[in-house]
Amino acid sequence: MTSVIQRLHRLRWAFLAAAVVMIVVFLFAQRQTVDVSYAQSPSGKAAVTEGSAGELTDTDLPSVAELTGMLERDRVVRLPGSIAHWDEKLVTDAIGDADIRILVTPPGLTKQQQDRLREVENATIRIVGTKTGGTLYSGVADDNAGWRAQFATGDVTGPLIALIASERDQDGTPPDIDLLRWRAPTAAELAPVVADLRADRLHLAQGATLESIPDRADTAFPDRSPLIAAFPQQPFGQPVPEYGAALAGEFPDTPIVVMYGSWAEYHGPDAESFSEVVAAGVYSRFGERLAAYAYPQANALGVYLDKVTDVRYAGLFDRPLPYQPFDPLRVALPALPWLFAFCVLVFLGLSVRSVVGPRGGPPRAAPARLAGLTTLAIEMSGLSHDPALVRAITKLEEARASVVDNLPGRHVRRLLDGAESELDTAARELGRADYRPVNYLAGGVA
């Protein structure tokens, strides 16, 4: 028979093993990770092969020698199809008497064509699309106002002046320059836009390259389908009709995306903060590539809608979060340290018990009583085969093991009482009053 002490020993080591497992799981779960969303954003981020998105143009560049000769004759050479513009007076004043020559090309040049531009040694500054680069550095916008002017009107005045200062080794940071001016659209301008949006949720102005509403629009705005108005790049130096604010008044509480060239902006619920966050996320990451290549508006809008989806899935602006499955490990992790402490305490408690013995062990008289009853059983075994005697011997063996294992006195007394009762029954069956335990033990063990 497996003793109680052995079972307690096994239980003690089982609690220790459980404590070890819990602390290992808890420690491995503490690895450092970076996660900016509460769920996996379904925004499209598939890689696109170079040239497959319609970003390249069929531009025939003059040879390096021809471009060099053109720059020797003129300080500014603008090739056909160029879209970059700047404030002539501000740039001329910034150049001063320095020999700075500027080569401006259309967007969408291949990598080989851009490499050929670098071979034009007398070009101090090269502008591809609206991407502005100098001898060592590039000039880029660094805020929403700068990106808005660059992608809505082709304005590169700020980056160009910053590059000129770098080429002239001038210290200090050039001031921010925002030449974009807005005006309210006239009733004649606004009417067809509103009519198209009411009919098809989409307005395409003449010159816009967008053809339809991308499928990503409903993913970006699942609560209510957005309205989209697309316009071509606006003329530089002229006030731009501010359709966003006007449309927000016509369609209250409705998501609205307005595009000017490659610039997309949001109007509608949470527009004051939401629009700035999304625009900064898109153009700080993709602005350099959008500037150098001739992407259709559908591509720029797709990137913008993906960012809207990412921001929404990040749980900002009180937007509803997507369903997240129950994670047992995430729920259990906070409780693991407490379960670990409990298992350790149980292990220590059982360890102390095995060293000092359980409280309330066998009484001091138990060994003497056990010896007396055992002697009586031995004497009676030669005279009787009564079942009561067999049961008494079994209980005495259990009592002996319990005394050795230092089990509680109550348990030992119960076994000895049972054995004494069985021996008394066997003595009565023999008709030997002297073998009754009360008489036998009273006279002492012979």
SVG drawing of the C-alpha trace seen along z (x, -y; Angstrom):
<svg xmlns="http://www.w3.org/2000/svg" viewBox="-28 -89 59 113">
<polyline fill="none" stroke="black" stroke-width="0.4" points="0.0,0.0 1.3,-3.4 1.7,-5.4 0.2,-8.9 3.7,-10.3 4.8,-9.1 1.7,-10.7 2.6,-13.9 6.1,-13.8 4.8,-13.4 2.3,-16.2 5.2,-18.5 7.3,-17.9 4.2,-18.3 3.6,-21.8 7.3,-22.7 7.1,-21.5 4.0,-23.6 5.7,-26.7 8.7,-26.2 6.3,-25.9 4.4,-29.0 7.5,-31.2 9.0,-30.0 5.8,-30.8 5.5,-34.2 9.1,-35.1 8.9,-34.1 5.7,-36.1 7.6,-39.2 9.6,-39.5 9.7,-43.1 7.6,-43.8 6.4,-46.8 2.8,-46.7 0.8,-49.8 -2.6,-48.2 -5.1,-46.3 -5.7,-44.0 -4.2,-43.1 -5.1,-46.0 -6.5,-44.7 -5.0,-47.6 -3.4,-46.5 0.4,-46.6 1.4,-44.3 4.7,-45.0 4.5,-46.6 7.0,-45.9 8.8,-49.0 6.9,-50.4 3.8,-48.3 1.8,-51.0 1.9,-53.5 4.4,-55.7 6.8,-56.0 6.4,-58.4 7.6,-58.1 10.0,-61.0 12.9,-61.3 15.8,-63.1 18.4,-65.0 21.9,-63.6 24.2,-64.5 26.2,-66.8 23.0,-68.5 21.8,-69.1 25.3,-70.4 25.2,-72.9 21.7,-74.0 22.8,-74.8 25.8,-76.7 23.5,-79.0 20.7,-79.3 20.9,-79.1 17.5,-77.4 16.6,-74.7 13.0,-73.4 12.3,-70.3 8.8,-69.8 6.4,-68.1 8.0,-69.6 5.5,-70.2 7.7,-71.9 7.2,-75.7 8.6,-78.2 8.5,-81.9 10.9,-83.5 11.8,-86.5 12.4,-84.5 14.6,-82.0 16.5,-84.7 17.2,-86.6 18.4,-83.4 20.8,-82.7 22.2,-86.2 25.5,-86.2 26.3,-82.5 26.7,-80.4 23.8,-78.0 22.2,-76.3 18.9,-74.4 17.7,-71.5 14.0,-70.7 12.6,-67.5 9.2,-65.8 8.3,-63.1 8.4,-59.4 11.9,-59.1 13.4,-55.6 16.3,-54.8 18.7,-54.9 17.4,-58.3 17.9,-59.6 21.4,-58.3 22.1,-60.1 21.0,-63.4 23.7,-63.0 26.3,-63.0 25.3,-66.6 28.1,-68.1 27.2,-71.7 23.7,-71.1 23.9,-72.4 20.3,-71.4 18.2,-68.8 14.4,-68.6 12.7,-65.4 8.9,-66.0 8.9,-67.9 11.8,-65.9 14.6,-68.5 18.2,-67.4 21.5,-69.2 25.2,-68.3 25.2,-66.5 21.7,-66.9 18.0,-66.8 15.5,-69.4 12.2,-68.0 9.1,-69.4 8.7,-68.4 5.2,-69.3 1.7,-69.1 1.7,-72.7 4.8,-72.0 3.5,-68.7 0.2,-70.2 1.8,-73.0 4.1,-70.6 1.6,-67.9 -1.4,-70.2 0.3,-72.9 3.8,-71.7 5.4,-74.3 9.1,-73.6 10.0,-77.1 10.8,-76.1 13.0,-73.0 14.7,-74.9 15.7,-77.8 16.9,-75.4 19.1,-73.7 20.4,-77.0 21.5,-77.9 23.3,-74.6 25.1,-75.0 26.2,-78.5 27.4,-77.1 25.1,-79.5 24.5,-78.8 21.1,-78.8 17.7,-77.3 15.8,-78.9 12.3,-80.1 9.2,-78.0 7.5,-79.2 3.9,-78.5 2.6,-80.2 -0.6,-78.2 -3.7,-80.4 -7.3,-79.2 -10.6,-80.7 -14.2,-79.6 -15.4,-77.9 -18.1,-79.8 -21.6,-78.5 -21.0,-77.6 -17.9,-75.6 -19.5,-73.8 -22.8,-72.8 -21.5,-70.1 -19.3,-68.7 -22.3,-68.4 -24.5,-66.9 -22.0,-64.2 -21.4,-63.3 -25.2,-63.0 -25.5,-60.7 -22.4,-58.5 -20.4,-59.5 -17.6,-60.5 -16.7,-63.7 -13.9,-63.6 -12.9,-67.1 -11.4,-67.5 -7.7,-66.6 -8.1,-64.3 -6.6,-60.8 -8.8,-59.0 -11.3,-56.7 -13.4,-55.2 -13.7,-54.8 -11.1,-52.3 -12.4,-49.2 -10.3,-50.2 -12.6,-53.1 -15.2,-51.0 -12.5,-49.3 -11.1,-52.7 -14.6,-54.0 -16.8,-51.0 -19.4,-53.1 -20.4,-55.2 -19.2,-55.2 -17.0,-58.2 -17.5,-60.8 -14.5,-61.4 -13.8,-64.5 -10.6,-64.4 -9.1,-67.5 -5.9,-67.8 -2.8,-69.6 -3.8,-73.3 -2.2,-76.2 0.8,-77.6 0.4,-81.1 -3.4,-81.2 -5.8,-80.7 -7.1,-77.2 -10.8,-76.5 -11.3,-75.0 -13.8,-72.3 -13.3,-70.3 -14.8,-72.9 -17.6,-73.7 -18.5,-70.0 -18.5,-69.4 -21.2,-72.0 -23.3,-70.2 -22.8,-66.7 -22.5,-67.0 -21.2,-64.0 -20.1,-62.3 -16.5,-61.2 -15.1,-63.3 -11.8,-62.9 -10.7,-65.6 -7.7,-65.3 -5.7,-68.0 -3.1,-66.2 -1.3,-63.7 -2.5,-65.5 -5.4,-63.9 -7.1,-65.4 -10.0,-64.3 -13.0,-66.3 -15.8,-65.0 -16.0,-63.5 -12.8,-64.1 -11.3,-66.0 -9.4,-68.5 -7.1,-65.9 -7.7,-62.8 -6.8,-64.6 -3.5,-65.9 -2.4,-62.5 -3.2,-60.6 -1.6,-63.2 1.6,-63.2 1.7,-59.4 1.3,-59.2 3.5,-62.0 6.4,-61.6 6.8,-58.0 5.8,-58.1 6.3,-61.8 9.7,-61.4 8.5,-58.7 5.2,-60.5 7.3,-63.5 9.7,-61.8 7.2,-59.6 4.0,-60.2 1.7,-57.9 -2.0,-58.1 -4.3,-59.5 -5.7,-56.1 -2.3,-55.0 -1.9,-58.0 -5.5,-57.7 -5.0,-54.0 -2.0,-54.7 -4.0,-57.4 -7.0,-55.1 -4.6,-52.4 -3.3,-54.8 -6.8,-55.7 -7.5,-52.0 -4.3,-51.7 -5.1,-54.7 -8.7,-53.4 -7.4,-50.0 -5.0,-51.6 -8.0,-52.6 -7.8,-56.3 -10.6,-58.9 -13.2,-56.7 -13.7,-54.6 -15.1,-51.1 -12.4,-48.4 -12.7,-45.2 -13.5,-41.9 -10.6,-40.4 -10.8,-36.7 -10.5,-35.6 -6.9,-34.9 -6.6,-32.6 -2.9,-33.3 -3.4,-37.1 -6.1,-36.7 -4.1,-34.2 -0.7,-36.1 -1.6,-38.5 -2.5,-35.6 0.6,-33.6 2.9,-35.3 0.2,-34.7 -0.2,-31.1 3.6,-30.7 3.8,-32.2 1.0,-29.8 2.8,-26.8 6.1,-27.8 4.3,-28.3 2.7,-24.8 6.0,-23.3 7.7,-24.9 4.9,-24.0 5.1,-20.3 8.9,-20.4 8.8,-21.7 6.2,-19.0 8.5,-16.3 11.4,-17.6 9.7,-18.3 6.8,-15.9 3.1,-16.6 1.5,-18.3 -0.4,-15.9 1.8,-12.8 1.3,-9.5 0.9,-9.7 3.8,-8.6 1.8,-5.5 1.1,-4.3 4.3,-2.2 3.7,-0.4 0.1,0.2 1.0,1.4 3.6,3.8 1.2,5.2 -1.6,5.8 1.0,7.3 2.2,9.8 -1.4,10.7 -2.1,11.3 0.9,13.6 -0.1,15.7 -3.6,16.0 -2.6,16.9 -1.4,20.3 -4.9,21.1 -7.3,19.5 -7.9,18.7 -10.9,16.5 -11.4,13.8 -11.5,11.2 -7.9,12.2 -6.8,11.7 -8.5,8.3 -6.8,7.4 -3.3,8.3 -3.9,6.2 -4.9,3.2 -1.8,3.6 0.4,3.7 -1.2,0.4 -0.8,-1.1 2.9,-0.1 3.5,-1.8 1.6,-4.9 3.9,-5.1 7.0,-4.8 5.7,-7.5 4.8,-9.7 1.2,-10.2 -1.3,-12.0 -2.2,-10.4 -5.9,-10.3 -5.2,-8.0 -3.0,-5.7 -5.5,-5.5 -8.3,-4.7 -6.3,-1.8 -5.3,-0.5 -8.9,-0.8 -10.0,1.2 -7.3,3.9 -8.2,4.1 -11.9,4.6 -11.1,7.4 -8.8,9.1 -11.5,8.9 -14.0,10.6 -11.5,13.3 -10.8,13.9 -14.5,14.3 -14.8,16.8 -12.0,18.8 -13.6,18.6 -10.4,17.2 -11.2,14.2 -7.4,13.9 -6.8,13.1 -9.3,10.2 -7.1,7.1 -8.5,5.3 -7.3,8.2 -4.1,9.0 -2.8,5.5 -3.7,4.8 -1.3,7.5 1.5,6.2 3.3,8.1 5.0,11.3"/>
</svg>
